[in-house]
């Protein structure tokens, strides 16, 4: 007999599946995956000039962008953490604040959820010679 390693997917709460749940009057509920929120945040990040991925590559739009973003959902609030690299010559504080504002605005506008915080970790400084070697690979 096969041993069951936890409740079936349908018995798990929305929070355990990385979903947020908003009740709607008389129509049921709407659940938004953490991956969807991460994609929205990643797309917003790709629009900010002066950032790269932590490995030094271009911050691409789409599925790859969400790998740089971590989402924590608590009820109807979302906390976002983004790890980025910075292109040499850009001001860290200016770029990080623009990133925070864009992520917050995009996630709130598209999901209706409140973004309680956007934490930005700048983990790499990309110099011009680094960007040339990254473009070659």
KEGU-15622 format. One record per atom (N, C-alpha, C): residue number from 1; residue in one letter; atom name; y, z, x. Coordinates in steps of 0.1 Angstrom, whole numbers, m for minus. Layout:
<nodes>
   rogu   balum   drense   north      up    east
    NUM       A       CA       Y       Z       X
...
</nodes>
This chain:
<nodes>
   rogu   balum   drense   north      up    east
      1       X        N     m12       0       8
      1       X       CA       0       0       0
      1       X        C      12       0       9
      2       X        N      22      m9       6
      2       X       CA      34     m10      14
      2       X        C      43       2      11
      3       X        N      49       7      22
      3       X       CA      58      19      20
      3       X        C      72      13      18
      4       X        N      78      19       8
      4       X       CA      92      15       5
      4       X        C     102      23      14
      5       X        N     111      16      20
      5       X       CA     120      23      30
      5       X        C     134      25      24
      6       X        N     134      29      12
      6       X       CA     147      32       6
      6       X        C     148      25      m8
      7       X        N     158      28     m15
      7       X       CA     160      23     m29
      7       X        C     162       8     m28
      8       X        N     157       1     m39
      8       X       CA     160     m13     m39
      8       X        C     175     m16     m40
      9       X        N     179     m28     m36
      9       X       CA     193     m32     m36
      9       X        C     200     m29     m48
     10       X        N     194     m30     m60
     10       X       CA     201     m28     m73
     10       X        C     204     m13     m75
     11       X        N     197      m4     m69
     11       X       CA     199      10     m70
     11       X        C     209      16     m61
     12       X        N     213       8     m51
     12       X       CA     223      13     m41
     12       X        C     237      12     m47
     13       X        N     245      22     m43
     13       X       CA     259      22     m48
     13       X        C     267      11     m42
     14       X        N     278       7     m48
     14       X       CA     286      m4     m42
     14       X        C     291       0     m28
     15       X        N     294      13     m26
     15       X       CA     299      17     m13
     15       X        C     289      16      m2
     16       X        N     276      19      m6
     16       X       CA     265      17       4
     16       X        C     263       3       8
     17       X        N     267      m7       0
     17       X       CA     265     m21       3
     17       X        C     278     m27       9
     18       X        N     288     m18      12
     18       X       CA     300     m23      18
     18       X        C     309     m31       8
     19       X        N     308     m26      m5
     19       X       CA     316     m32     m16
     19       X        C     326     m22     m21
     20       X        N     336     m27     m26
     20       X       CA     346     m19     m33
     20       X        C     344     m23     m48
     21       X        N     346     m13     m56
     21       X       CA     344     m16     m70
     21       X        C     357     m13     m78
     22       X        N     362     m22     m86
     22       X       CA     373     m19     m95
     22       X        C     368     m21    m109
     23       X        N     370     m11    m117
     23       X       CA     366     m12    m131
     23       X        C     376     m20    m139
     24       X        N     371     m29    m148
     24       X       CA     380     m36    m157
     24       X        C     377     m32    m171
     25       X        N     387     m31    m179
     25       X       CA     385     m27    m193
     25       X        C     377     m37    m201
     26       X        N     365     m33    m206
     26       X       CA     357     m41    m215
     26       X        C     350     m53    m209
     27       X        N     353     m56    m196
     27       X       CA     347     m68    m190
     27       X        C     337     m65    m179
     28       X        N     335     m52    m176
     28       X       CA     326     m49    m165
     28       X        C     333     m45    m152
     29       X        N     327     m49    m141
     29       X       CA     333     m45    m128
     29       X        C     334     m57    m119
     30       X        N     343     m55    m109
     30       X       CA     345     m66     m99
     30       X        C     342     m59     m86
     31       X        N     333     m65     m78
     31       X       CA     330     m59     m64
     31       X        C     334     m69     m54
     32       X        N     340     m64     m43
     32       X       CA     345     m73     m32
     32       X        C     338     m68     m19
     33       X        N     331     m77     m13
     33       X       CA     324     m74      m1
     33       X        C     333     m71      11
     34       X        N     329     m61      19
     34       X       CA     337     m58      31
     34       X        C     338     m71      40
     35       X        N     328     m80      40
     35       X       CA     329     m92      48
     35       X        C     340    m101      43
     36       X        N     342    m101      30
     36       X       CA     353    m109      24
     36       X        C     367    m104      28
     37       X        N     368     m90      28
     37       X       CA     381     m84      32
     37       X        C     383     m87      47
     38       X        N     372     m86      55
     38       X       CA     373     m88      70
     38       X        C     377    m103      72
     39       X        N     372    m112      64
     39       X       CA     376    m126      66
     39       X        C     391    m128      63
     40       X        N     395    m122      52
     40       X       CA     410    m123      49
     40       X        C     418    m117      60
     41       X        N     414    m106      65
     41       X       CA     422    m100      76
     41       X        C     421    m109      89
     42       X        N     410    m115      92
     42       X       CA     408    m124     103
     42       X        C     417    m136     102
     43       X        N     417    m142      90
     43       X       CA     426    m153      87
     43       X        C     441    m150      89
     44       X        N     445    m138      85
     44       X       CA     458    m134      87
     44       X        C     461    m132     102
     45       X        N     452    m127     109
     45       X       CA     453    m125     124
     45       X        C     454    m138     131
     46       X        N     447    m148     127
     46       X       CA     448    m161     133
     46       X        C     461    m168     132
     47       X        N     470    m163     123
     47       X       CA     483    m168     121
     47       X        C     494    m162     130
     48       X        N     490    m151     137
     48       X       CA     500    m144     145
     48       X        C     500    m150     159
     49       X        N     511    m154     164
     49       X       CA     513    m160     177
     49       X        C     512    m149     188
     50       X        N     505    m153     198
     50       X       CA     504    m144     210
     50       X        C     491    m136     211
     51       X        N     482    m137     201
     51       X       CA     470    m130     202
     51       X        C     458    m139     205
     52       X        N     448    m133     211
     52       X       CA     435    m140     214
     52       X        C     424    m130     210
     53       X        N     412    m135     211
     53       X       CA     401    m126     209
     53       X        C     400    m117     221
     54       X        N     393    m106     220
     54       X       CA     392     m96     231
     54       X        C     385    m103     243
     55       X        N     378    m114     242
     55       X       CA     371    m121     253
     55       X        C     381    m131     259
     56       X        N     392    m133     252
     56       X       CA     402    m143     258
     56       X        C     402    m156     251
     57       X        N     394    m159     242
     57       X       CA     393    m172     235
     57       X        C     404    m172     224
     58       X        N     405    m184     218
     58       X       CA     414    m186     207
     58       X        C     409    m178     195
     59       X        N     418    m172     187
     59       X       CA     415    m165     175
     59       X        C     413    m176     164
     60       X        N     401    m180     162
     60       X       CA     398    m191     152
     60       X        C     398    m185     138
     61       X        N     401    m194     129
     61       X       CA     401    m191     115
     61       X        C     386    m192     110
     62       X        N     383    m185      99
     62       X       CA     370    m187      93
     62       X        C     361    m175      97
     63       X        N     348    m178      97
     63       X       CA     338    m167      99
     63       X        C     339    m160     112
     64       X        N     343    m167     123
     64       X       CA     344    m161     136
     64       X        C     355    m151     137
     65       X        N     365    m152     129
     65       X       CA     377    m143     130
     65       X        C     373    m129     125
     66       X        N     364    m128     115
     66       X       CA     360    m115     110
     66       X        C     353    m106     120
     67       X        N     348    m112     130
     67       X       CA     340    m104     140
     67       X        C     350     m95     148
     68       X        N     363     m98     148
     68       X       CA     372     m90     155
     68       X        C     378     m79     146
     69       X        N     373     m78     134
     69       X       CA     379     m69     124
     69       X        C     368     m60     118
     70       X        N     372     m47     117
     70       X       CA     363     m37     111
     70       X        C     369     m32      98
     71       X        N     362     m31      88
     71       X       CA     367     m26      75
     71       X        C     360     m14      70
     72       X        N     367      m4      65
     72       X       CA     362       8      59
     72       X        C     368       9      45
     73       X        N     359       9      35
     73       X       CA     363       9      21
     73       X        C     360      23      15
     74       X        N     371      29      10
     74       X       CA     369      42       3
     74       X        C     376      41     m11
     75       X        N     368      39     m21
     75       X       CA     373      37     m34
     75       X        C     381      24     m35
     76       X        N     394      25     m39
     76       X       CA     402      13     m39
     76       X        C     412      12     m28
     77       X        N     408      19     m17
     77       X       CA     416      19      m4
     77       X        C     408      13       7
     78       X        N     415       6      15
     78       X       CA     408      m1      27
     78       X        C     415       3      40
     79       X        N     407       6      50
     79       X       CA     413       8      63
     79       X        C     408      m3      72
     80       X        N     417      m9      79
     80       X       CA     413     m20      88
     80       X        C     416     m17     102
     81       X        N     406     m21     111
     81       X       CA     408     m19     125
     81       X        C     405     m33     131
     82       X        N     415     m38     140
     82       X       CA     414     m51     146
     82       X        C     415     m49     161
     83       X        N     406     m56     168
     83       X       CA     406     m56     183
     83       X        C     410     m69     187
     84       X        N     420     m70     196
     84       X       CA     426     m83     200
     84       X        C     429     m83     215
     85       X        N     431     m95     220
     85       X       CA     437     m97     233
     85       X        C     451    m102     231
     86       X        N     459    m100     241
     86       X       CA     473    m104     240
     86       X        C     476    m114     251
     87       X        N     483    m125     248
     87       X       CA     487    m135     258
     87       X        C     499    m129     266
     88       X        N     498    m131     279
     88       X       CA     508    m126     288
     88       X        C     521    m132     284
     89       X        N     532    m123     284
     89       X       CA     545    m128     280
     89       X        C     550    m123     267
     90       X        N     540    m120     258
     90       X       CA     544    m115     245
     90       X        C     545    m100     245
     91       X        N     554     m94     237
     91       X       CA     556     m80     236
     91       X        C     545     m74     228
     92       X        N     538     m64     234
     92       X       CA     526     m57     227
     92       X        C     530     m52     213
     93       X        N     541     m44     213
     93       X       CA     545     m37     201
     93       X        C     549     m47     190
     94       X        N     556     m57     194
     94       X       CA     560     m67     184
     94       X        C     549     m75     178
     95       X        N     539     m79     186
     95       X       CA     528     m87     181
     95       X        C     519     m78     173
     96       X        N     516     m65     177
     96       X       CA     508     m56     170
     96       X        C     514     m53     156
     97       X        N     527     m51     156
     97       X       CA     533     m48     143
     97       X        C     533     m60     133
     98       X        N     535     m72     139
     98       X       CA     534     m83     130
     98       X        C     520     m85     125
     99       X        N     510     m82     134
     99       X       CA     496     m83     129
     99       X        C     493     m73     118
    100       X        N     498     m61     120
    100       X       CA     496     m50     109
    100       X        C     502     m55      96
    101       X        N     514     m60      97
    101       X       CA     521     m64      84
    101       X        C     514     m76      78
    102       X        N     509     m85      85
    102       X       CA     503     m97      79
    102       X        C     489     m94      73
    103       X        N     482     m85      80
    103       X       CA     469     m81      75
    103       X        C     471     m73      62
    104       X        N     479     m64      62
    104       X       CA     482     m55      51
    104       X        C     486     m64      39
    105       X        N     496     m73      41
    105       X       CA     501     m81      30
    105       X        C     490     m90      25
    106       X        N     482     m97      33
    106       X       CA     472    m106      29
    106       X        C     461     m99      21
    107       X        N     456     m88      26
    107       X       CA     445     m81      20
    107       X        C     450     m76       6
    108       X        N     461     m70       6
    108       X       CA     466     m64      m7
    108       X        C     469     m75     m17
    109       X        N     475     m86     m13
    109       X       CA     478     m97     m22
    109       X        C     465    m104     m27
    110       X        N     455    m106     m19
    110       X       CA     443    m113     m23
    110       X        C     433    m104     m30
    111       X        N     433     m91     m28
    111       X       CA     423     m83     m34
    111       X        C     428     m73     m44
    112       X        N     441     m70     m44
    112       X       CA     446     m60     m53
    112       X        C     443     m46     m48
    113       X        N     437     m44     m36
    113       X       CA     434     m31     m31
    113       X        C     445     m26     m22
    114       X        N     446     m13     m21
    114       X       CA     457      m8     m12
    114       X        C     451      m6       2
    115       X        N     459     m11      12
    115       X       CA     455     m10      26
    115       X        C     462       3      31
    116       X        N     454      13      34
    116       X       CA     460      26      38
    116       X        C     464      26      53
    117       X        N     457      18      61
    117       X       CA     461      17      75
    117       X        C     455       4      81
    118       X        N     462      m1      91
    118       X       CA     458     m12     100
    118       X        C     459      m8     114
    119       X        N     448      m4     121
    119       X       CA     448       0     135
    119       X        C     446     m12     143
    120       X        N     454     m14     153
    120       X       CA     453     m25     163
    120       X        C     450     m20     177
    121       X        N     439     m25     182
    121       X       CA     436     m21     196
    121       X        C     437     m33     205
    122       X        N     446     m33     214
    122       X       CA     448     m44     224
    122       X        C     440     m41     236
    123       X        N     429     m49     238
    123       X       CA     419     m45     248
    123       X        C     419     m55     260
    124       X        N     428     m65     259
    124       X       CA     428     m75     270
    124       X        C     441     m82     271
    125       X        N     445     m84     283
    125       X       CA     457     m92     285
    125       X        C     453    m105     291
    126       X        N     456    m116     285
    126       X       CA     452    m129     289
    126       X        C     463    m136     297
    127       X        N     461    m139     310
    127       X       CA     471    m146     318
    127       X        C     469    m161     317
    128       X        N     479    m168     321
    128       X       CA     478    m183     319
    128       X        C     466    m189     326
    129       X        N     463    m184     338
    129       X       CA     451    m190     345
    129       X        C     438    m186     338
    130       X        N     438    m175     330
    130       X       CA     426    m172     322
    130       X        C     425    m181     311
    131       X        N     436    m185     305
    131       X       CA     435    m194     293
    131       X        C     430    m208     297
    132       X        N     434    m212     309
    132       X       CA     429    m225     314
    132       X        C     414    m225     316
    133       X        N     409    m214     322
    133       X       CA     394    m214     324
    133       X        C     387    m212     311
    134       X        N     393    m205     301
    134       X       CA     386    m203     288
    134       X        C     386    m216     280
    135       X        N     396    m225     282
    135       X       CA     397    m238     276
    135       X        C     386    m247     281
    136       X        N     383    m246     294
    136       X       CA     373    m254     301
    136       X        C     359    m251     297
    137       X        N     356    m239     293
    137       X       CA     343    m235     289
    137       X        C     339    m237     275
</nodes>
